[in-house]
């Protein structure tokens, strides 16, 4: 079931035009920047996007201007992940094709993070998510008690039952078309 949904949503995401994505990304970024979770956070963990995902570059840029500390994921074998201070000059592509920090970097403990901006492919109405299948975020979020938020395109809202180990995000911002 999850694999079918993963493939279906990934296909829909990849079929969005650059223009559609640009409009949705701008709106979602603006809504995220206005959210109390963002405003109250001093330290924000986010991700470096794949081309088909919500683009985090503007969020990162604005958060830096707002004086916030930005963290990005550093993954390890067996589904382990840390959040480390974002230093663009230390980024190299990993085996998934994502940019990740290499060399020396600063890891923050979950208790030091105010907000995690969580990626995912599909989400249900209760904030449960289907990611890419590595389990990195569910494992990390099981030890994290701070705020979590996700930014979604309409095609990412799906109906599915979570597994017992799944951890929901506290808030989802879904793009709303103006009719």
PyMOL CGO cylinders between C-alpha atoms (Angstrom):
from pymol import cmd
from pymol.cgo import CYLINDER

trace = [
    CYLINDER, 0.00, 0.00, 0.00, 2.68, 2.53, 1.04, 0.3, 1, 1, 1, 1, 1, 1,
    CYLINDER, 2.68, 2.53, 1.04, 4.84, 1.67, -1.98, 0.3, 1, 1, 1, 1, 1, 1,
    CYLINDER, 4.84, 1.67, -1.98, 1.91, 2.18, -4.35, 0.3, 1, 1, 1, 1, 1, 1,
    CYLINDER, 1.91, 2.18, -4.35, 1.13, 5.56, -2.76, 0.3, 1, 1, 1, 1, 1, 1,
    CYLINDER, 1.13, 5.56, -2.76, 4.82, 6.53, -2.83, 0.3, 1, 1, 1, 1, 1, 1,
    CYLINDER, 4.82, 6.53, -2.83, 5.03, 5.85, -6.58, 0.3, 1, 1, 1, 1, 1, 1,
    CYLINDER, 5.03, 5.85, -6.58, 1.71, 7.55, -7.34, 0.3, 1, 1, 1, 1, 1, 1,
    CYLINDER, 1.71, 7.55, -7.34, 2.49, 10.77, -5.41, 0.3, 1, 1, 1, 1, 1, 1,
    CYLINDER, 2.49, 10.77, -5.41, 6.06, 10.90, -6.72, 0.3, 1, 1, 1, 1, 1, 1,
    CYLINDER, 6.06, 10.90, -6.72, 4.67, 10.67, -10.27, 0.3, 1, 1, 1, 1, 1, 1,
    CYLINDER, 4.67, 10.67, -10.27, 2.19, 13.50, -9.53, 0.3, 1, 1, 1, 1, 1, 1,
    CYLINDER, 2.19, 13.50, -9.53, 4.91, 15.67, -7.98, 0.3, 1, 1, 1, 1, 1, 1,
    CYLINDER, 4.91, 15.67, -7.98, 7.21, 15.16, -10.97, 0.3, 1, 1, 1, 1, 1, 1,
    CYLINDER, 7.21, 15.16, -10.97, 4.39, 16.07, -13.38, 0.3, 1, 1, 1, 1, 1, 1,
    CYLINDER, 4.39, 16.07, -13.38, 3.84, 19.54, -11.83, 0.3, 1, 1, 1, 1, 1, 1,
    CYLINDER, 3.84, 19.54, -11.83, 5.02, 22.34, -14.11, 0.3, 1, 1, 1, 1, 1, 1,
    CYLINDER, 5.02, 22.34, -14.11, 7.78, 24.72, -13.02, 0.3, 1, 1, 1, 1, 1, 1,
    CYLINDER, 7.78, 24.72, -13.02, 5.21, 27.54, -13.04, 0.3, 1, 1, 1, 1, 1, 1,
    CYLINDER, 5.21, 27.54, -13.04, 2.79, 25.63, -10.78, 0.3, 1, 1, 1, 1, 1, 1,
    CYLINDER, 2.79, 25.63, -10.78, 5.60, 24.75, -8.36, 0.3, 1, 1, 1, 1, 1, 1,
    CYLINDER, 5.60, 24.75, -8.36, 6.87, 28.33, -8.29, 0.3, 1, 1, 1, 1, 1, 1,
    CYLINDER, 6.87, 28.33, -8.29, 3.42, 29.67, -7.32, 0.3, 1, 1, 1, 1, 1, 1,
    CYLINDER, 3.42, 29.67, -7.32, 2.84, 26.96, -4.69, 0.3, 1, 1, 1, 1, 1, 1,
    CYLINDER, 2.84, 26.96, -4.69, 6.36, 27.23, -3.23, 0.3, 1, 1, 1, 1, 1, 1,
    CYLINDER, 6.36, 27.23, -3.23, 6.05, 31.02, -2.85, 0.3, 1, 1, 1, 1, 1, 1,
    CYLINDER, 6.05, 31.02, -2.85, 2.66, 30.70, -1.13, 0.3, 1, 1, 1, 1, 1, 1,
    CYLINDER, 2.66, 30.70, -1.13, 3.77, 27.83, 1.14, 0.3, 1, 1, 1, 1, 1, 1,
    CYLINDER, 3.77, 27.83, 1.14, 6.98, 29.65, 2.11, 0.3, 1, 1, 1, 1, 1, 1,
    CYLINDER, 6.98, 29.65, 2.11, 5.01, 32.77, 3.00, 0.3, 1, 1, 1, 1, 1, 1,
    CYLINDER, 5.01, 32.77, 3.00, 2.54, 30.78, 5.13, 0.3, 1, 1, 1, 1, 1, 1,
    CYLINDER, 2.54, 30.78, 5.13, 5.39, 28.99, 6.91, 0.3, 1, 1, 1, 1, 1, 1,
    CYLINDER, 5.39, 28.99, 6.91, 7.16, 32.29, 7.68, 0.3, 1, 1, 1, 1, 1, 1,
    CYLINDER, 7.16, 32.29, 7.68, 3.93, 33.64, 9.19, 0.3, 1, 1, 1, 1, 1, 1,
    CYLINDER, 3.93, 33.64, 9.19, 3.33, 30.54, 11.35, 0.3, 1, 1, 1, 1, 1, 1,
    CYLINDER, 3.33, 30.54, 11.35, 3.81, 30.90, 15.14, 0.3, 1, 1, 1, 1, 1, 1,
    CYLINDER, 3.81, 30.90, 15.14, 6.06, 27.78, 15.15, 0.3, 1, 1, 1, 1, 1, 1,
    CYLINDER, 6.06, 27.78, 15.15, 8.46, 29.61, 12.80, 0.3, 1, 1, 1, 1, 1, 1,
    CYLINDER, 8.46, 29.61, 12.80, 8.22, 32.98, 14.55, 0.3, 1, 1, 1, 1, 1, 1,
    CYLINDER, 8.22, 32.98, 14.55, 8.96, 31.47, 17.98, 0.3, 1, 1, 1, 1, 1, 1,
    CYLINDER, 8.96, 31.47, 17.98, 11.79, 29.20, 16.80, 0.3, 1, 1, 1, 1, 1, 1,
    CYLINDER, 11.79, 29.20, 16.80, 15.44, 30.17, 17.16, 0.3, 1, 1, 1, 1, 1, 1,
    CYLINDER, 15.44, 30.17, 17.16, 16.77, 26.89, 15.75, 0.3, 1, 1, 1, 1, 1, 1,
    CYLINDER, 16.77, 26.89, 15.75, 15.06, 25.34, 12.73, 0.3, 1, 1, 1, 1, 1, 1,
    CYLINDER, 15.06, 25.34, 12.73, 15.85, 22.02, 11.08, 0.3, 1, 1, 1, 1, 1, 1,
    CYLINDER, 15.85, 22.02, 11.08, 14.82, 21.71, 7.44, 0.3, 1, 1, 1, 1, 1, 1,
    CYLINDER, 14.82, 21.71, 7.44, 15.98, 19.75, 4.41, 0.3, 1, 1, 1, 1, 1, 1,
    CYLINDER, 15.98, 19.75, 4.41, 17.67, 20.44, 1.09, 0.3, 1, 1, 1, 1, 1, 1,
    CYLINDER, 17.67, 20.44, 1.09, 15.00, 19.68, -1.51, 0.3, 1, 1, 1, 1, 1, 1,
    CYLINDER, 15.00, 19.68, -1.51, 14.91, 17.32, -4.45, 0.3, 1, 1, 1, 1, 1, 1,
    CYLINDER, 14.91, 17.32, -4.45, 13.68, 19.16, -7.58, 0.3, 1, 1, 1, 1, 1, 1,
    CYLINDER, 13.68, 19.16, -7.58, 10.16, 17.66, -7.26, 0.3, 1, 1, 1, 1, 1, 1,
    CYLINDER, 10.16, 17.66, -7.26, 9.76, 18.67, -3.60, 0.3, 1, 1, 1, 1, 1, 1,
    CYLINDER, 9.76, 18.67, -3.60, 8.75, 21.94, -1.93, 0.3, 1, 1, 1, 1, 1, 1,
    CYLINDER, 8.75, 21.94, -1.93, 11.82, 24.14, -2.45, 0.3, 1, 1, 1, 1, 1, 1,
    CYLINDER, 11.82, 24.14, -2.45, 13.42, 25.09, 0.87, 0.3, 1, 1, 1, 1, 1, 1,
    CYLINDER, 13.42, 25.09, 0.87, 16.01, 27.59, -0.48, 0.3, 1, 1, 1, 1, 1, 1,
    CYLINDER, 16.01, 27.59, -0.48, 13.85, 30.67, 0.17, 0.3, 1, 1, 1, 1, 1, 1,
    CYLINDER, 13.85, 30.67, 0.17, 12.92, 29.44, 3.64, 0.3, 1, 1, 1, 1, 1, 1,
    CYLINDER, 12.92, 29.44, 3.64, 16.61, 28.90, 4.50, 0.3, 1, 1, 1, 1, 1, 1,
    CYLINDER, 16.61, 28.90, 4.50, 17.58, 32.31, 3.10, 0.3, 1, 1, 1, 1, 1, 1,
    CYLINDER, 17.58, 32.31, 3.10, 14.84, 34.15, 5.04, 0.3, 1, 1, 1, 1, 1, 1,
    CYLINDER, 14.84, 34.15, 5.04, 15.52, 32.23, 8.26, 0.3, 1, 1, 1, 1, 1, 1,
    CYLINDER, 15.52, 32.23, 8.26, 19.18, 33.23, 8.04, 0.3, 1, 1, 1, 1, 1, 1,
    CYLINDER, 19.18, 33.23, 8.04, 18.15, 36.88, 7.53, 0.3, 1, 1, 1, 1, 1, 1,
    CYLINDER, 18.15, 36.88, 7.53, 15.88, 36.52, 10.57, 0.3, 1, 1, 1, 1, 1, 1,
    CYLINDER, 15.88, 36.52, 10.57, 18.91, 35.42, 12.63, 0.3, 1, 1, 1, 1, 1, 1,
    CYLINDER, 18.91, 35.42, 12.63, 17.76, 31.82, 13.08, 0.3, 1, 1, 1, 1, 1, 1,
    CYLINDER, 17.76, 31.82, 13.08, 20.13, 28.86, 13.22, 0.3, 1, 1, 1, 1, 1, 1,
    CYLINDER, 20.13, 28.86, 13.22, 19.46, 26.49, 10.30, 0.3, 1, 1, 1, 1, 1, 1,
    CYLINDER, 19.46, 26.49, 10.30, 20.09, 22.77, 10.57, 0.3, 1, 1, 1, 1, 1, 1,
    CYLINDER, 20.09, 22.77, 10.57, 20.00, 20.12, 7.86, 0.3, 1, 1, 1, 1, 1, 1,
    CYLINDER, 20.00, 20.12, 7.86, 19.98, 16.31, 8.04, 0.3, 1, 1, 1, 1, 1, 1,
    CYLINDER, 19.98, 16.31, 8.04, 23.11, 14.19, 8.05, 0.3, 1, 1, 1, 1, 1, 1,
    CYLINDER, 23.11, 14.19, 8.05, 22.25, 10.54, 7.44, 0.3, 1, 1, 1, 1, 1, 1,
    CYLINDER, 22.25, 10.54, 7.44, 24.14, 7.39, 8.40, 0.3, 1, 1, 1, 1, 1, 1,
    CYLINDER, 24.14, 7.39, 8.40, 23.63, 3.68, 7.68, 0.3, 1, 1, 1, 1, 1, 1,
    CYLINDER, 23.63, 3.68, 7.68, 20.72, 1.82, 9.32, 0.3, 1, 1, 1, 1, 1, 1,
    CYLINDER, 20.72, 1.82, 9.32, 18.32, 4.76, 9.24, 0.3, 1, 1, 1, 1, 1, 1,
    CYLINDER, 18.32, 4.76, 9.24, 20.23, 6.94, 11.72, 0.3, 1, 1, 1, 1, 1, 1,
    CYLINDER, 20.23, 6.94, 11.72, 20.13, 10.71, 11.25, 0.3, 1, 1, 1, 1, 1, 1,
    CYLINDER, 20.13, 10.71, 11.25, 21.41, 13.83, 13.02, 0.3, 1, 1, 1, 1, 1, 1,
    CYLINDER, 21.41, 13.83, 13.02, 20.69, 17.49, 12.39, 0.3, 1, 1, 1, 1, 1, 1,
    CYLINDER, 20.69, 17.49, 12.39, 23.80, 19.58, 11.84, 0.3, 1, 1, 1, 1, 1, 1,
    CYLINDER, 23.80, 19.58, 11.84, 24.44, 23.29, 11.39, 0.3, 1, 1, 1, 1, 1, 1,
    CYLINDER, 24.44, 23.29, 11.39, 23.94, 24.32, 7.74, 0.3, 1, 1, 1, 1, 1, 1,
    CYLINDER, 23.94, 24.32, 7.74, 27.26, 25.29, 6.15, 0.3, 1, 1, 1, 1, 1, 1,
    CYLINDER, 27.26, 25.29, 6.15, 26.84, 25.41, 2.33, 0.3, 1, 1, 1, 1, 1, 1,
    CYLINDER, 26.84, 25.41, 2.33, 30.59, 25.18, 1.70, 0.3, 1, 1, 1, 1, 1, 1,
    CYLINDER, 30.59, 25.18, 1.70, 30.72, 21.71, 3.32, 0.3, 1, 1, 1, 1, 1, 1,
    CYLINDER, 30.72, 21.71, 3.32, 28.02, 20.11, 1.17, 0.3, 1, 1, 1, 1, 1, 1,
    CYLINDER, 28.02, 20.11, 1.17, 28.63, 17.11, -1.09, 0.3, 1, 1, 1, 1, 1, 1,
    CYLINDER, 28.63, 17.11, -1.09, 26.21, 14.75, -2.84, 0.3, 1, 1, 1, 1, 1, 1,
    CYLINDER, 26.21, 14.75, -2.84, 25.38, 11.54, -0.98, 0.3, 1, 1, 1, 1, 1, 1,
    CYLINDER, 25.38, 11.54, -0.98, 24.29, 8.19, -2.44, 0.3, 1, 1, 1, 1, 1, 1,
    CYLINDER, 24.29, 8.19, -2.44, 20.66, 9.39, -2.68, 0.3, 1, 1, 1, 1, 1, 1,
    CYLINDER, 20.66, 9.39, -2.68, 21.74, 12.39, -4.78, 0.3, 1, 1, 1, 1, 1, 1,
    CYLINDER, 21.74, 12.39, -4.78, 21.11, 14.79, -1.89, 0.3, 1, 1, 1, 1, 1, 1,
    CYLINDER, 21.11, 14.79, -1.89, 23.58, 17.37, -0.66, 0.3, 1, 1, 1, 1, 1, 1,
    CYLINDER, 23.58, 17.37, -0.66, 24.89, 16.51, 2.80, 0.3, 1, 1, 1, 1, 1, 1,
    CYLINDER, 24.89, 16.51, 2.80, 27.60, 17.96, 5.03, 0.3, 1, 1, 1, 1, 1, 1,
    CYLINDER, 27.60, 17.96, 5.03, 31.02, 16.34, 4.84, 0.3, 1, 1, 1, 1, 1, 1,
    CYLINDER, 31.02, 16.34, 4.84, 34.06, 16.73, 7.09, 0.3, 1, 1, 1, 1, 1, 1,
    CYLINDER, 34.06, 16.73, 7.09, 33.68, 18.40, 10.50, 0.3, 1, 1, 1, 1, 1, 1,
    CYLINDER, 33.68, 18.40, 10.50, 30.22, 19.67, 11.41, 0.3, 1, 1, 1, 1, 1, 1,
    CYLINDER, 30.22, 19.67, 11.41, 28.25, 20.65, 14.49, 0.3, 1, 1, 1, 1, 1, 1,
    CYLINDER, 28.25, 20.65, 14.49, 25.49, 18.26, 15.60, 0.3, 1, 1, 1, 1, 1, 1,
    CYLINDER, 25.49, 18.26, 15.60, 22.66, 19.61, 17.75, 0.3, 1, 1, 1, 1, 1, 1,
    CYLINDER, 22.66, 19.61, 17.75, 20.71, 17.41, 20.15, 0.3, 1, 1, 1, 1, 1, 1,
    CYLINDER, 20.71, 17.41, 20.15, 16.92, 17.08, 19.64, 0.3, 1, 1, 1, 1, 1, 1,
    CYLINDER, 16.92, 17.08, 19.64, 16.33, 19.19, 22.77, 0.3, 1, 1, 1, 1, 1, 1,
    CYLINDER, 16.33, 19.19, 22.77, 18.24, 22.10, 21.14, 0.3, 1, 1, 1, 1, 1, 1,
    CYLINDER, 18.24, 22.10, 21.14, 15.91, 22.23, 18.10, 0.3, 1, 1, 1, 1, 1, 1,
    CYLINDER, 15.91, 22.23, 18.10, 12.78, 24.42, 18.26, 0.3, 1, 1, 1, 1, 1, 1,
    CYLINDER, 12.78, 24.42, 18.26, 11.18, 23.39, 14.97, 0.3, 1, 1, 1, 1, 1, 1,
    CYLINDER, 11.18, 23.39, 14.97, 11.66, 20.60, 12.44, 0.3, 1, 1, 1, 1, 1, 1,
    CYLINDER, 11.66, 20.60, 12.44, 10.33, 21.20, 8.91, 0.3, 1, 1, 1, 1, 1, 1,
    CYLINDER, 10.33, 21.20, 8.91, 9.61, 17.61, 7.90, 0.3, 1, 1, 1, 1, 1, 1,
    CYLINDER, 9.61, 17.61, 7.90, 9.65, 16.33, 4.30, 0.3, 1, 1, 1, 1, 1, 1,
    CYLINDER, 9.65, 16.33, 4.30, 7.46, 13.53, 2.99, 0.3, 1, 1, 1, 1, 1, 1,
    CYLINDER, 7.46, 13.53, 2.99, 5.68, 12.23, -0.07, 0.3, 1, 1, 1, 1, 1, 1,
    CYLINDER, 5.68, 12.23, -0.07, 2.15, 11.60, 1.21, 0.3, 1, 1, 1, 1, 1, 1,
    CYLINDER, 2.15, 11.60, 1.21, 0.33, 12.82, 4.32, 0.3, 1, 1, 1, 1, 1, 1,
    CYLINDER, 0.33, 12.82, 4.32, -3.05, 11.93, 5.75, 0.3, 1, 1, 1, 1, 1, 1,
    CYLINDER, -3.05, 11.93, 5.75, -5.46, 14.33, 7.43, 0.3, 1, 1, 1, 1, 1, 1,
    CYLINDER, -5.46, 14.33, 7.43, -4.00, 13.51, 10.87, 0.3, 1, 1, 1, 1, 1, 1,
    CYLINDER, -4.00, 13.51, 10.87, -0.45, 14.55, 9.91, 0.3, 1, 1, 1, 1, 1, 1,
    CYLINDER, -0.45, 14.55, 9.91, 0.92, 11.02, 9.47, 0.3, 1, 1, 1, 1, 1, 1,
    CYLINDER, 0.92, 11.02, 9.47, 3.36, 10.82, 6.59, 0.3, 1, 1, 1, 1, 1, 1,
    CYLINDER, 3.36, 10.82, 6.59, 4.82, 8.44, 4.09, 0.3, 1, 1, 1, 1, 1, 1,
    CYLINDER, 4.82, 8.44, 4.09, 8.42, 9.33, 3.30, 0.3, 1, 1, 1, 1, 1, 1,
    CYLINDER, 8.42, 9.33, 3.30, 10.85, 7.68, 0.93, 0.3, 1, 1, 1, 1, 1, 1,
    CYLINDER, 10.85, 7.68, 0.93, 11.01, 4.48, 3.00, 0.3, 1, 1, 1, 1, 1, 1,
    CYLINDER, 11.01, 4.48, 3.00, 14.25, 4.88, 4.94, 0.3, 1, 1, 1, 1, 1, 1,
    CYLINDER, 14.25, 4.88, 4.94, 12.57, 5.54, 8.29, 0.3, 1, 1, 1, 1, 1, 1,
    CYLINDER, 12.57, 5.54, 8.29, 15.03, 8.32, 9.15, 0.3, 1, 1, 1, 1, 1, 1,
    CYLINDER, 15.03, 8.32, 9.15, 12.44, 10.87, 10.25, 0.3, 1, 1, 1, 1, 1, 1,
    CYLINDER, 12.44, 10.87, 10.25, 10.19, 8.46, 12.17, 0.3, 1, 1, 1, 1, 1, 1,
    CYLINDER, 10.19, 8.46, 12.17, 13.22, 7.24, 14.14, 0.3, 1, 1, 1, 1, 1, 1,
    CYLINDER, 13.22, 7.24, 14.14, 14.40, 10.80, 14.83, 0.3, 1, 1, 1, 1, 1, 1,
    CYLINDER, 14.40, 10.80, 14.83, 10.96, 12.16, 15.71, 0.3, 1, 1, 1, 1, 1, 1,
    CYLINDER, 10.96, 12.16, 15.71, 10.39, 9.34, 18.21, 0.3, 1, 1, 1, 1, 1, 1,
    CYLINDER, 10.39, 9.34, 18.21, 13.04, 11.11, 20.41, 0.3, 1, 1, 1, 1, 1, 1,
    CYLINDER, 13.04, 11.11, 20.41, 11.91, 14.68, 19.64, 0.3, 1, 1, 1, 1, 1, 1,
    CYLINDER, 11.91, 14.68, 19.64, 9.26, 16.59, 21.56, 0.3, 1, 1, 1, 1, 1, 1,
    CYLINDER, 9.26, 16.59, 21.56, 9.46, 20.01, 19.87, 0.3, 1, 1, 1, 1, 1, 1,
    CYLINDER, 9.46, 20.01, 19.87, 7.32, 21.42, 17.07, 0.3, 1, 1, 1, 1, 1, 1,
    CYLINDER, 7.32, 21.42, 17.07, 7.07, 19.82, 13.63, 0.3, 1, 1, 1, 1, 1, 1,
    CYLINDER, 7.07, 19.82, 13.63, 5.57, 21.24, 10.44, 0.3, 1, 1, 1, 1, 1, 1,
    CYLINDER, 5.57, 21.24, 10.44, 5.31, 20.20, 6.79, 0.3, 1, 1, 1, 1, 1, 1,
    CYLINDER, 5.31, 20.20, 6.79, 4.52, 22.16, 3.60, 0.3, 1, 1, 1, 1, 1, 1,
    CYLINDER, 4.52, 22.16, 3.60, 2.39, 20.26, 1.09, 0.3, 1, 1, 1, 1, 1, 1,
    CYLINDER, 2.39, 20.26, 1.09, 1.06, 20.41, -2.43, 0.3, 1, 1, 1, 1, 1, 1,
    CYLINDER, 1.06, 20.41, -2.43, -2.60, 19.27, -2.74, 0.3, 1, 1, 1, 1, 1, 1,
    CYLINDER, -2.60, 19.27, -2.74, -1.63, 15.96, -4.41, 0.3, 1, 1, 1, 1, 1, 1,
    CYLINDER, -1.63, 15.96, -4.41, 0.28, 14.97, -1.26, 0.3, 1, 1, 1, 1, 1, 1,
    CYLINDER, 0.28, 14.97, -1.26, -2.89, 14.63, 0.85, 0.3, 1, 1, 1, 1, 1, 1,
    CYLINDER, -2.89, 14.63, 0.85, -3.82, 10.97, 0.70, 0.3, 1, 1, 1, 1, 1, 1,
    CYLINDER, -3.82, 10.97, 0.70, -5.97, 8.56, 2.67, 0.3, 1, 1, 1, 1, 1, 1,
    CYLINDER, -5.97, 8.56, 2.67, -3.97, 5.81, 4.42, 0.3, 1, 1, 1, 1, 1, 1,
    CYLINDER, -3.97, 5.81, 4.42, -3.63, 4.18, 7.82, 0.3, 1, 1, 1, 1, 1, 1,
    CYLINDER, -3.63, 4.18, 7.82, -0.35, 4.81, 9.64, 0.3, 1, 1, 1, 1, 1, 1,
    CYLINDER, -0.35, 4.81, 9.64, 1.86, 2.01, 10.93, 0.3, 1, 1, 1, 1, 1, 1,
    CYLINDER, 1.86, 2.01, 10.93, 2.38, 1.76, 14.70, 0.3, 1, 1, 1, 1, 1, 1,
    CYLINDER, 2.38, 1.76, 14.70, 5.91, 3.24, 14.46, 0.3, 1, 1, 1, 1, 1, 1,
    CYLINDER, 5.91, 3.24, 14.46, 4.78, 6.28, 12.41, 0.3, 1, 1, 1, 1, 1, 1,
    CYLINDER, 4.78, 6.28, 12.41, 5.03, 9.70, 14.08, 0.3, 1, 1, 1, 1, 1, 1,
    CYLINDER, 5.03, 9.70, 14.08, 2.66, 12.46, 12.88, 0.3, 1, 1, 1, 1, 1, 1,
    CYLINDER, 2.66, 12.46, 12.88, 3.77, 16.06, 12.28, 0.3, 1, 1, 1, 1, 1, 1,
    CYLINDER, 3.77, 16.06, 12.28, 2.00, 18.60, 14.51, 0.3, 1, 1, 1, 1, 1, 1,
    CYLINDER, 2.00, 18.60, 14.51, 1.06, 21.02, 11.70, 0.3, 1, 1, 1, 1, 1, 1,
    CYLINDER, 1.06, 21.02, 11.70, 0.67, 20.77, 7.94, 0.3, 1, 1, 1, 1, 1, 1,
    CYLINDER, 0.67, 20.77, 7.94, 0.37, 23.73, 5.61, 0.3, 1, 1, 1, 1, 1, 1,
    CYLINDER, 0.37, 23.73, 5.61, -1.41, 22.70, 2.42, 0.3, 1, 1, 1, 1, 1, 1,
    CYLINDER, -1.41, 22.70, 2.42, -1.40, 24.88, -0.67, 0.3, 1, 1, 1, 1, 1, 1,
    CYLINDER, -1.40, 24.88, -0.67, -4.87, 26.29, -1.26, 0.3, 1, 1, 1, 1, 1, 1,
    CYLINDER, -4.87, 26.29, -1.26, -5.73, 27.41, -4.74, 0.3, 1, 1, 1, 1, 1, 1,
    CYLINDER, -5.73, 27.41, -4.74, -7.51, 30.73, -5.12, 0.3, 1, 1, 1, 1, 1, 1,
    CYLINDER, -7.51, 30.73, -5.12, -10.74, 30.10, -6.99, 0.3, 1, 1, 1, 1, 1, 1,
]
cmd.load_cgo(trace, "trace")
